[in-house]
């Protein structure tokens, strides 16, 4: 018998002396060691013990060790974000921005390595901008007072929302106040804080969230410094939401969306509810874009192929010839609604329109982009097209012309009733029965948190004109989270 010590003493019985002789004795830990040797842990898995009970016990000890390591890592990451930038001893030089060369900030907060030329002041444009801001501010105040979406909102959104007022407009479009109140009536106050505490104890996504936080918009003044205030907020929102919506947990792509919301809304709890509105609201339905296997993303690809063939047949034929599939260029278009794939000023315009019109904007914008650059794409090969689209966010072009093309494309798709995705294929009968049984069992547990999909109110604006009912994708019920 040889004794190995971790937290408890583990006794390993060898079947005979020959099995011990075949092993590398130097790789085995000495009795009294605090940490088990990694090679020994692997050896426990690979060796076949004569007694199955001892084999199961060895496996349980290893699983317990792995779980303890994960818990310790999760707590270490949370503690480091709690501390913020008060301690910089563990921040490597390569993780910080380089201030040795001259950098310049643009109007949106992004840092460039070359000075940005300052345009001359045009008094007429400045007066026009100030007049627009006053009109928007007045409209927002009336909107807050009445709770009704203004009639002129869509027209003004398509013309462009003032950058200084997006922090006022976006929460109203996402109906954050209404969603938050509806959740608090069902589950009590402090839901966001409770989700943060649950994430600290149980979330399996903390390590991946930590990795993605440190590579999200590091060229922006708000997220430039490691463990800065905005990185803290980004980490906390993603961590809390990974417990609130356990069907999704966390998926790469969500970090950039949350960072964008934080740039304009700042309040992390409001951003938490805004993310819930985007994923679970009927208007946006982003939930299936982020669940494992990304089913809605592939539905976008299939629908895009149909529209590409119908709306731009010559380009579709060329793309088929050079094997240019949507997966090669449109993944982030649909996952992040064109964020990071367009110049930031244009991406903001698209997000303004997306928040007021809904998910059909993604379908229309994908076709509008191909139409706008059709003359360039028809003469290019696959490598040239990929390079062009990968650097599209760095290029300068007529944004108003592209928005106009988007408007025309949306009208065309709506007339042909193809602006929305077709419904998903029906679930197998057995899966439907299992889901129904699971739902009935859960209805008896009143002390557990219900599905967040059930907690969201009807997001239909009060003054919306009644139209023919359209088929919407139902958000599947999520795993019930215990508070």
Protein Blocks (a to p, Z undefined) as FASTA:
>chain_A
ZZddfkbccddddfblklmmmpcfklpccehiabdcfklmmmmmmpccfblklmmmmmmm
mmmmmmmmmmmmmmmmmmmmmnmmmbcklpcfklpccfkbccdddfkopacfbdcddddd
dfklmmmmmmmmmmmmmmmmmmmmnopacfklmmmmmnopcfklmmmmmmmmnommmmmm
mmmmmnoghklmmmmmmmmmmpcklmmmmmmmmmgoklbfklmpghiaklmmmmmmmmmm
mmmmmmnopaehjlmmmmmmmmmnopamlmmmmmmmmmmpmklopmlmmgghilmlmmmm
mmmmmmmmmmmmmlmmmmmmnopafklmmmmmmmnnopakacfklmmmmmmmmmmnojml
mmmmmmmmmmmmmmmmmmpcfklmmmmmmmmmmpccdfklmmmmmmmmmmmmmmnopmbc
cddddddfklmmmmmmmmmmmmmmmkbccdfklmpccfbdfklccddddddddddddddd
dZZ
